[in-house]
Amino acid sequence: QGFCILQQNRVYSTPVWNITLVLNTLSMLNMKIDAVTGEVLSRELQNIMSLSAEQS
């Protein structure tokens, strides 16, 4: 399960694919990929359970 968004923001000078996937391990993978070159600009793996602890 997941989704992807094509973004243009102030941080990156080119359009960026923001891809988020929910994995079977209850983790969430977020990657930002340059839409022009295909270069992976960032990737982050977070435990979904830790997200609820951060918000409370």
MDTraj code that builds the backbone (N, CA, C; nanometers):
import mdtraj as md
import numpy as np

residues = "GLN GLY PHE CYS ILE LEU GLN GLN ASN ARG VAL TYR SER THR PRO VAL TRP ASN ILE THR LEU VAL LEU ASN THR LEU SER MET LEU ASN MET LYS ILE ASP ALA VAL THR GLY GLU VAL LEU SER ARG GLU LEU GLN ASN ILE MET SER LEU SER ALA GLU GLN SER".split()
xyz = np.array([
    [0.0838, -0.1170, 0.0000],
    [0.0000, 0.0000, 0.0000],
    [0.0884, 0.1234, 0.0000],
    [0.0447, 0.2248, -0.0690],
    [0.1211, 0.3478, -0.0686],
    [0.0649, 0.4490, -0.1653],
    [0.1365, 0.5573, -0.1784],
    [0.0953, 0.6618, -0.2712],
    [0.2179, 0.7399, -0.3156],
    [0.2035, 0.8107, -0.4266],
    [0.3122, 0.8960, -0.4742],
    [0.2545, 1.0291, -0.5202],
    [0.3316, 1.1341, -0.4960],
    [0.2910, 1.2704, -0.5285],
    [0.4056, 1.3360, -0.6044],
    [0.3743, 1.4019, -0.7138],
    [0.4747, 1.4794, -0.7867],
    [0.4709, 1.6214, -0.7309],
    [0.5849, 1.6670, -0.6758],
    [0.5894, 1.7961, -0.6083],
    [0.6939, 1.8882, -0.6693],
    [0.6674, 2.0168, -0.6564],
    [0.7675, 2.1199, -0.6837],
    [0.7713, 2.2055, -0.5579],
    [0.8845, 2.2069, -0.4888],
    [0.8917, 2.2863, -0.3662],
    [1.0205, 2.3661, -0.3608],
    [1.0384, 2.4411, -0.2537],
    [1.1535, 2.5316, -0.2422],
    [1.2849, 2.4595, -0.2134],
    [1.2770, 2.3402, -0.1579],
    [1.3985, 2.2679, -0.1194],
    [1.4737, 2.2167, -0.2417],
    [1.4000, 2.1637, -0.3400],
    [1.4616, 2.1060, -0.4592],
    [1.4286, 2.1933, -0.5800],
    [1.5243, 2.2082, -0.6704],
    [1.5048, 2.2961, -0.7862],
    [1.4284, 2.2286, -0.9001],
    [1.4138, 2.0965, -0.8955],
    [1.3421, 2.0235, -1.0001],
    [1.2206, 1.9534, -0.9393],
    [1.1261, 1.9078, -1.0207],
    [1.0123, 1.8319, -0.9678],
    [1.0609, 1.7051, -0.8974],
    [0.9925, 1.6682, -0.7907],
    [1.0329, 1.5551, -0.7075],
    [0.9143, 1.4621, -0.6865],
    [0.9389, 1.3322, -0.7067],
    [0.8402, 1.2306, -0.6697],
    [0.8552, 1.2037, -0.5211],
    [0.7478, 1.2214, -0.4460],
    [0.7454, 1.1891, -0.3039],
    [0.6660, 1.0593, -0.2921],
    [0.7335, 0.9503, -0.2595],
    [0.6724, 0.8170, -0.2577],
    [0.6697, 0.7659, -0.1143],
    [0.5516, 0.7243, -0.0691],
    [0.5365, 0.6688, 0.0649],
    [0.4747, 0.5306, 0.0538],
    [0.5387, 0.4330, 0.1172],
    [0.4907, 0.2949, 0.1175],
    [0.4754, 0.2471, 0.2610],
    [0.3654, 0.1748, 0.2884],
    [0.3470, 0.1103, 0.4179],
    [0.3847, -0.0359, 0.3994],
    [0.4822, -0.0814, 0.4778],
    [0.5359, -0.2161, 0.4638],
    [0.4676, -0.3130, 0.5600],
    [0.4819, -0.4421, 0.5340],
    [0.4225, -0.5460, 0.6190],
    [0.4770, -0.5442, 0.7609],
    [0.5912, -0.4837, 0.7812],
    [0.6557, -0.4809, 0.9126],
    [0.6074, -0.3638, 0.9976],
    [0.4953, -0.3021, 0.9597],
    [0.4428, -0.1828, 1.0266],
    [0.5427, -0.0682, 1.0239],
    [0.6127, -0.0595, 0.9139],
    [0.7056, 0.0504, 0.8905],
    [0.6567, 0.1301, 0.7700],
    [0.6991, 0.2548, 0.7643],
    [0.6628, 0.3418, 0.6540],
    [0.7920, 0.3883, 0.5874],
    [0.8023, 0.3669, 0.4567],
    [0.9185, 0.4084, 0.3791],
    [0.8803, 0.5315, 0.2983],
    [0.9565, 0.6400, 0.3157],
    [0.9333, 0.7621, 0.2394],
    [1.0587, 0.7920, 0.1594],
    [1.0407, 0.8089, 0.0274],
    [1.1535, 0.8406, -0.0605],
    [1.1187, 0.9618, -0.1443],
    [1.2188, 1.0434, -0.1684],
    [1.2050, 1.1558, -0.2602],
    [1.3006, 1.1305, -0.3758],
    [1.2464, 1.1316, -0.4976],
    [1.3235, 1.0986, -0.6173],
    [1.3113, 1.2130, -0.7170],
    [1.4250, 1.2582, -0.7692],
    [1.4268, 1.3637, -0.8706],
    [1.3511, 1.3142, -0.9936],
    [1.2481, 1.3872, -1.0346],
    [1.1640, 1.3443, -1.1463],
    [1.2354, 1.3549, -1.2805],
    [1.3414, 1.4326, -1.2882],
    [1.4143, 1.4498, -1.4137],
    [1.5246, 1.3447, -1.4284],
    [1.6053, 1.3278, -1.3240],
    [1.7220, 1.2393, -1.3340],
    [1.6986, 1.0996, -1.2763],
    [1.5982, 1.0842, -1.1902],
    [1.5743, 0.9562, -1.1245],
    [1.6611, 0.9341, -1.0018],
    [1.7413, 1.0336, -0.9654],
    [1.8291, 1.0232, -0.8484],
    [1.7469, 1.0216, -0.7194],
    [1.7808, 0.9304, -0.6288],
    [1.7151, 0.9259, -0.4978],
    [1.7750, 1.0379, -0.4132],
    [1.6906, 1.1337, -0.3755],
    [1.7368, 1.2495, -0.2997],
    [1.7338, 1.2245, -0.1497],
    [1.6360, 1.1478, -0.1043],
    [1.6296, 1.1127, 0.0378],
    [1.5464, 0.9872, 0.0541],
    [1.5705, 0.9177, 0.1646],
    [1.4889, 0.8021, 0.2004],
    [1.4869, 0.7927, 0.3519],
    [1.3707, 0.7558, 0.4035],
    [1.3533, 0.7481, 0.5477],
    [1.2606, 0.6318, 0.5794],
    [1.2997, 0.5519, 0.6761],
    [1.2198, 0.4389, 0.7207],
    [1.1799, 0.4653, 0.8651],
    [1.0480, 0.4662, 0.8924],
    [0.9984, 0.4928, 1.0270],
    [0.9035, 0.3833, 1.0696],
    [0.9072, 0.3505, 1.1977],
    [0.8115, 0.2581, 1.2550],
    [0.6803, 0.3334, 1.2752],
    [0.5702, 0.2798, 1.2252],
    [0.4407, 0.3469, 1.2348],
    [0.4004, 0.3680, 1.3804],
    [0.4327, 0.2736, 1.4673],
    [0.3958, 0.2855, 1.6080],
    [0.4666, 0.4038, 1.6744],
    [0.5857, 0.4371, 1.6311],
    [0.6578, 0.5503, 1.6897],
    [0.5968, 0.6832, 1.6465],
    [0.5264, 0.6861, 1.5345],
    [0.4626, 0.8097, 1.4888],
    [0.3533, 0.8531, 1.5849],
    [0.2742, 0.7594, 1.6371],
    [0.1671, 0.7951, 1.7300],
    [0.2248, 0.8456, 1.8619],
    [0.3383, 0.7947, 1.9051],
    [0.4023, 0.8407, 2.0283],
    [0.4548, 0.9832, 2.0124],
    [0.5021, 1.0186, 1.8930],
    [0.5534, 1.1529, 1.8674],
    [0.4422, 1.2563, 1.8678],
    [0.3215, 1.2183, 1.8267],
    [0.2111, 1.3127, 1.8156],
    [0.1396, 1.3359, 1.9477],
    [0.1569, 1.2489, 2.0472],
    [0.0859, 1.2671, 2.1740],
    [0.1625, 1.3539, 2.2707],
])
top = md.Topology()
chain = top.add_chain()
for i, resn in enumerate(residues, 1):
    res = top.add_residue(resn, chain, resSeq=i)
    for name in ("N", "CA", "C"):
        top.add_atom(name, md.element.get_by_symbol(name[0]), res)
traj = md.Trajectory(xyz[None], top)
